[in-house]
């Protein structure tokens, strides 16, 4: 027990130090695959500042549960020295030069857009100049508004509301400006053979479990999630991404899909806890394109809806399973912070 606490402390200190310098880190945990973290993470703010998101059937609420600070801190992952999936080195941006208000004539970042994005898939914008997008508004079927408020423009291109990243263009992102995602966090209580809540041996609090997927791209365990399609309600995205990644709804038969549809819809119509809504500190971000997300917790309190459904990995997931919510379990990027907030909200073990 003492060893575990000491180990967790020095891991946290190492992670903090490396993150402050914008460096990737690898931490080995018994029974878990080492994960290189140059993956995205969120800067948190208090949930009282978050308004309700547009939804067709989701009933969301926020609480005063304390979140991680702070939206005013400079993004770190967005300044990773090398842009992911490429050989492009970012123009190094020190903390005091991140904000656009800082005059910096020497700033000469490279422009990079991934070849896949340049092939103009349906989810990507064309180049600026070949079309005339309407920024800071809903542009046809594409929502170009930001949770951060109105963003500035320069040379007809949107500017990242959190400041410089060391590279321009769109990189791996499809949209100029905000690229919206949604992360459904589905939980249940861990129960014993008699159906009673399992209490943690140390904290004496009930243990939550959540649906976790193992990502194919990096091998890390994560919360299911994905991009909001053009014209799609965030509430639909939350349900779709969970169904595709955790229940493999893309390949199951129509009869099987019908059997699970009612339970899934019932859960996602229940009041959801809005864990986070805002800018994502993601290594794919550029000066002109960035990630934003809405993370929502849907809790199967009685254990008789999705808890009884067979989980099956699909889409971007390599594996899927119910995992105990615990601070010692390594998760992709800042998903562990999401689970910490959920545990606090549910008065569960963390």
C-alpha positions as CSV (number, residue, x, y, z in Angstrom):
1,X,0.0,0.0,0.0
2,X,2.8,2.4,1.0
3,X,4.8,1.5,-2.1
4,X,1.7,2.0,-4.3
5,X,1.1,5.5,-2.9
6,X,4.8,6.5,-3.2
7,X,4.9,5.1,-6.8
8,X,1.8,7.0,-7.8
9,X,3.4,10.2,-6.3
10,X,6.6,10.0,-8.3
11,X,4.9,9.0,-11.5
12,X,2.7,12.1,-11.1
13,X,5.7,14.3,-10.5
14,X,7.5,13.0,-13.6
15,X,4.4,13.4,-15.8
16,X,4.0,16.9,-14.6
17,X,7.6,17.9,-15.2
18,X,7.7,16.3,-18.7
19,X,4.3,17.8,-19.7
20,X,5.4,21.3,-18.7
21,X,8.3,20.9,-21.2
22,X,6.0,19.6,-23.8
23,X,7.8,16.2,-23.9
24,X,6.2,12.7,-24.4
25,X,6.6,10.3,-21.6
26,X,6.3,6.5,-21.1
27,X,5.2,5.1,-17.7
28,X,5.1,1.3,-17.2
29,X,2.2,0.0,-15.0
30,X,2.0,-3.7,-14.0
31,X,-0.4,-5.5,-16.3
32,X,-0.8,-2.5,-18.6
33,X,0.8,-1.6,-21.9
34,X,3.2,1.4,-21.7
35,X,1.6,4.5,-23.3
36,X,3.4,7.3,-25.0
37,X,1.5,10.4,-24.1
38,X,1.7,13.0,-26.8
39,X,-2.0,12.4,-27.1
40,X,-4.6,15.0,-26.5
41,X,-5.6,16.3,-23.1
42,X,-8.1,18.8,-21.8
43,X,-7.7,22.0,-19.8
44,X,-10.5,21.9,-17.3
45,X,-12.7,24.7,-15.8
46,X,-15.5,24.7,-13.3
47,X,-18.7,23.2,-14.7
48,X,-20.8,26.1,-13.5
49,X,-19.6,28.1,-16.5
50,X,-20.8,25.5,-18.9
51,X,-24.2,26.0,-20.5
52,X,-26.5,23.2,-21.9
53,X,-25.5,21.8,-25.3
54,X,-27.9,21.6,-28.2
55,X,-29.7,18.3,-28.1
56,X,-32.6,16.5,-29.5
57,X,-33.2,14.2,-26.6
58,X,-30.4,14.4,-24.1
59,X,-31.3,15.8,-20.7
60,X,-28.0,17.1,-19.3
61,X,-27.0,18.7,-16.1
62,X,-23.9,20.2,-14.5
63,X,-22.9,20.5,-10.9
64,X,-20.4,22.4,-8.8
65,X,-18.0,19.5,-8.5
66,X,-14.5,20.9,-8.6
67,X,-12.7,20.4,-11.9
68,X,-9.0,20.7,-12.9
69,X,-7.6,24.2,-13.5
70,X,-7.6,26.1,-15.8
71,X,-8.7,27.4,-19.2
72,X,-6.3,30.3,-18.9
73,X,-3.2,28.0,-18.8
74,X,-1.3,27.8,-22.1
75,X,-1.9,24.6,-24.1
76,X,0.9,22.1,-24.0
77,X,0.1,19.1,-26.2
78,X,-0.8,21.5,-29.0
79,X,2.9,22.5,-29.0
80,X,4.4,19.0,-29.2
81,X,7.8,19.4,-30.9
82,X,6.8,17.1,-33.9
83,X,3.4,17.2,-35.5
84,X,1.8,13.7,-35.1
85,X,1.9,11.4,-38.1
86,X,4.5,13.5,-39.9
87,X,8.1,14.7,-40.0
88,X,7.0,18.3,-39.5
89,X,8.8,20.0,-36.6
90,X,6.8,22.8,-35.0
91,X,8.1,26.3,-34.6
92,X,9.0,26.3,-30.9
93,X,6.6,28.5,-29.0
94,X,7.6,29.5,-25.4
95,X,4.8,30.0,-22.8
96,X,5.1,33.7,-22.9
97,X,4.6,33.9,-26.7
98,X,1.5,31.6,-27.0
99,X,-1.1,34.4,-26.8
100,X,-1.9,36.2,-30.0
101,X,-1.7,39.5,-28.1
102,X,2.0,39.1,-27.8
103,X,3.8,40.8,-30.7
104,X,6.3,38.3,-32.2
105,X,7.6,39.3,-35.7
106,X,10.0,36.3,-35.6
107,X,7.2,33.8,-35.6
108,X,7.5,31.9,-38.9
109,X,5.6,28.5,-38.6
110,X,5.5,25.9,-41.3
111,X,2.1,25.2,-43.0
112,X,1.0,21.6,-43.0
113,X,-2.1,19.7,-44.0
114,X,-2.0,16.0,-44.1
115,X,-2.2,14.4,-47.6
116,X,-5.4,12.5,-46.6
117,X,-7.1,15.8,-45.7
118,X,-5.9,17.3,-49.0
119,X,-7.7,14.5,-50.9
120,X,-11.0,16.2,-49.9
121,X,-12.9,13.4,-48.1
122,X,-16.5,14.3,-47.2
123,X,-15.6,15.2,-43.6
124,X,-13.0,17.8,-44.7
125,X,-13.2,21.4,-45.9
126,X,-11.5,22.5,-49.1
127,X,-8.7,25.0,-49.1
128,X,-9.4,28.6,-48.1
129,X,-9.9,30.5,-51.3
130,X,-11.7,27.7,-53.1
131,X,-14.7,28.2,-50.9
132,X,-16.1,30.8,-48.6
133,X,-17.0,29.4,-45.2
134,X,-18.9,31.4,-42.6
135,X,-17.0,31.3,-39.4
136,X,-18.3,31.9,-35.9
137,X,-21.7,30.6,-36.9
138,X,-23.5,27.5,-38.1
139,X,-22.5,27.4,-41.7
140,X,-25.1,25.2,-43.5
141,X,-24.7,21.8,-41.9
142,X,-21.3,22.6,-40.3
143,X,-21.2,24.1,-36.9
144,X,-18.3,26.6,-36.9
145,X,-19.0,28.1,-33.6
146,X,-16.6,27.6,-30.7
147,X,-17.3,26.7,-27.0
148,X,-14.6,29.3,-26.3
149,X,-16.6,32.1,-27.8
150,X,-16.0,34.2,-30.9
151,X,-12.5,33.5,-32.4
152,X,-10.4,36.0,-34.4
153,X,-9.6,35.8,-38.1
154,X,-6.3,36.6,-39.9
155,X,-5.9,36.4,-43.7
156,X,-9.3,34.8,-44.0
157,X,-8.3,32.0,-41.7
158,X,-9.5,31.4,-38.1
159,X,-7.0,31.7,-35.3
160,X,-6.8,29.1,-32.5
161,X,-8.5,30.7,-29.4
162,X,-5.8,29.4,-27.1
163,X,-2.9,30.9,-29.1
164,X,0.0,29.8,-31.2
165,X,0.9,26.1,-31.8
166,X,4.0,26.3,-34.0
167,X,2.3,25.1,-37.2
168,X,-0.4,26.5,-39.6
169,X,-2.9,24.8,-41.9
170,X,-5.2,22.0,-40.7
171,X,-2.7,19.1,-40.1
172,X,-4.8,16.0,-39.5
173,X,-8.1,17.9,-38.8
174,X,-10.8,18.2,-41.5
175,X,-12.3,21.6,-40.6
176,X,-10.9,25.0,-40.5
177,X,-11.6,26.4,-37.0
178,X,-13.3,24.2,-34.4
179,X,-13.5,20.4,-35.0
180,X,-16.3,19.1,-32.7
181,X,-16.2,15.7,-31.0
182,X,-18.3,13.9,-28.3
183,X,-17.2,11.4,-25.6
184,X,-19.9,9.2,-24.0
185,X,-18.8,7.9,-20.5
186,X,-21.2,5.0,-19.7
187,X,-21.0,3.7,-16.1
188,X,-22.6,1.2,-13.7
189,X,-22.0,0.1,-10.1
190,X,-19.7,-2.9,-9.5
191,X,-21.8,-5.5,-7.6
192,X,-21.2,-8.6,-5.6
193,X,-22.8,-12.0,-6.1
194,X,-25.9,-10.9,-4.2
195,X,-26.3,-7.7,-6.3
196,X,-25.0,-5.3,-3.6
197,X,-22.6,-2.5,-4.4
198,X,-18.9,-3.5,-4.0
199,X,-17.1,-1.2,-1.6
200,X,-13.4,-0.5,-2.1
201,X,-11.2,-2.0,0.6
202,X,-9.4,1.2,1.3
203,X,-11.7,4.1,0.5
204,X,-14.9,2.2,1.6
205,X,-16.7,3.9,-1.2
206,X,-18.7,2.0,-3.9
207,X,-16.8,1.1,-7.0
208,X,-17.9,2.4,-10.4
209,X,-17.2,0.6,-13.7
210,X,-17.2,2.2,-17.1
211,X,-17.1,1.0,-20.7
212,X,-13.6,1.3,-21.9
213,X,-12.2,0.6,-25.4
214,X,-8.6,-0.2,-26.4
215,X,-7.7,2.1,-29.2
216,X,-6.3,0.5,-32.4
217,X,-4.1,3.5,-33.2
218,X,-2.0,3.6,-30.0
219,X,-3.1,0.6,-27.9
220,X,-4.3,2.7,-25.0
221,X,-7.5,2.2,-23.0
222,X,-9.9,5.1,-23.5
223,X,-13.5,6.3,-23.3
224,X,-15.4,5.7,-26.6
225,X,-15.8,8.8,-28.7
226,X,-15.5,10.5,-32.1
227,X,-16.3,13.4,-34.3
228,X,-19.6,15.1,-34.7
229,X,-20.8,14.7,-38.3
230,X,-22.0,17.7,-40.2
231,X,-25.6,18.5,-39.3
232,X,-25.6,16.0,-36.4
233,X,-26.9,16.7,-32.9
234,X,-24.2,16.1,-30.2
235,X,-26.7,13.8,-28.5
236,X,-26.9,11.6,-31.6
237,X,-23.1,11.5,-31.8
238,X,-22.8,10.3,-28.2
239,X,-25.2,7.4,-28.8
240,X,-23.7,6.6,-32.2
241,X,-20.1,6.5,-31.1
242,X,-20.9,4.3,-28.1
243,X,-22.9,1.9,-30.3
244,X,-20.2,1.8,-33.0
245,X,-17.2,1.4,-30.8
246,X,-18.6,-0.6,-27.8
247,X,-21.4,-2.6,-29.3
248,X,-20.1,-2.9,-32.9
249,X,-23.4,-1.7,-34.3
250,X,-21.9,-1.3,-37.8
251,X,-21.7,-5.0,-38.4
252,X,-24.4,-6.6,-36.3
253,X,-27.6,-7.9,-38.0
254,X,-30.8,-5.7,-38.1
255,X,-32.5,-8.1,-35.7
256,X,-29.6,-7.8,-33.2
257,X,-29.6,-4.1,-33.6
258,X,-33.3,-3.9,-32.8
259,X,-32.8,-5.9,-29.6
260,X,-30.3,-3.4,-28.2
261,X,-31.8,-0.2,-29.6
262,X,-34.5,0.2,-26.9
263,X,-32.0,-0.2,-24.0
264,X,-29.5,2.2,-25.6
265,X,-32.0,4.8,-26.3
266,X,-33.5,4.6,-22.8
267,X,-30.1,5.1,-21.2
268,X,-29.2,8.0,-23.4
269,X,-32.5,9.7,-22.7
270,X,-31.8,9.5,-19.0
271,X,-30.3,12.6,-17.3
272,X,-26.6,12.8,-18.3
273,X,-23.9,14.5,-16.3
274,X,-22.0,17.0,-18.5
275,X,-18.5,16.3,-17.4
276,X,-16.7,18.8,-19.7
277,X,-17.4,21.0,-22.7
278,X,-14.7,23.1,-24.4
279,X,-11.3,23.3,-26.0
280,X,-9.1,20.1,-26.2
281,X,-5.4,20.5,-25.9
282,X,-4.6,18.0,-28.7
283,X,-1.4,17.5,-30.6
284,X,-3.3,17.6,-33.8
285,X,-4.2,21.2,-33.2
286,X,-2.8,24.0,-35.4
287,X,-3.0,27.8,-35.5
288,X,-6.0,27.4,-37.8
289,X,-7.8,24.2,-36.7
290,X,-8.4,22.7,-33.3
291,X,-10.4,20.1,-31.3
292,X,-13.3,20.8,-29.0
293,X,-15.4,18.2,-27.2
294,X,-18.4,17.5,-25.0
295,X,-18.0,14.6,-22.5
296,X,-21.2,13.3,-20.9
297,X,-21.7,10.6,-18.3
298,X,-24.7,8.3,-18.7
299,X,-25.1,6.1,-15.6
300,X,-26.9,2.7,-15.5
301,X,-27.9,3.0,-11.9
302,X,-30.1,-0.1,-11.7
303,X,-27.7,-2.2,-13.9
304,X,-30.5,-3.5,-16.1
305,X,-30.0,-1.5,-19.4
306,X,-26.6,-1.5,-21.1
307,X,-25.1,-3.5,-18.2
308,X,-26.8,-6.6,-19.6
309,X,-25.7,-6.1,-23.2
310,X,-22.8,-8.0,-24.7
311,X,-19.9,-5.7,-25.4
312,X,-18.2,-6.1,-28.8
313,X,-15.4,-4.0,-30.1
314,X,-16.0,-2.2,-33.4
315,X,-15.0,0.8,-35.6
316,X,-11.8,2.3,-34.0
317,X,-11.8,-0.1,-31.0
318,X,-9.5,-3.1,-30.7
319,X,-11.0,-4.4,-27.4
320,X,-13.9,-3.3,-25.2
321,X,-14.7,-4.2,-21.5
322,X,-16.1,-2.9,-18.3
323,X,-13.3,-1.4,-16.2
324,X,-13.2,-0.4,-12.5
325,X,-12.9,3.3,-12.1
326,X,-9.7,3.8,-10.2
327,X,-6.9,6.4,-10.3
328,X,-4.3,3.7,-10.8
329,X,-5.7,2.6,-14.1
330,X,-3.8,4.3,-17.0
331,X,-6.0,5.9,-19.7
332,X,-5.6,7.7,-23.0
333,X,-4.7,11.3,-22.6
334,X,-6.9,13.1,-20.0
335,X,-9.7,10.6,-19.9
336,X,-8.6,9.7,-16.4
337,X,-9.5,13.3,-15.3
338,X,-13.0,12.8,-16.8
339,X,-13.4,9.6,-14.7
340,X,-12.2,11.4,-11.6
341,X,-15.0,14.0,-12.1
342,X,-17.6,11.3,-12.6
343,X,-16.4,9.5,-9.4
344,X,-16.7,12.7,-7.4
345,X,-20.2,13.4,-8.8
346,X,-21.4,9.8,-8.1
347,X,-19.6,9.8,-4.6
348,X,-17.7,6.7,-5.7
349,X,-14.2,5.4,-5.2
350,X,-11.3,7.1,-7.0
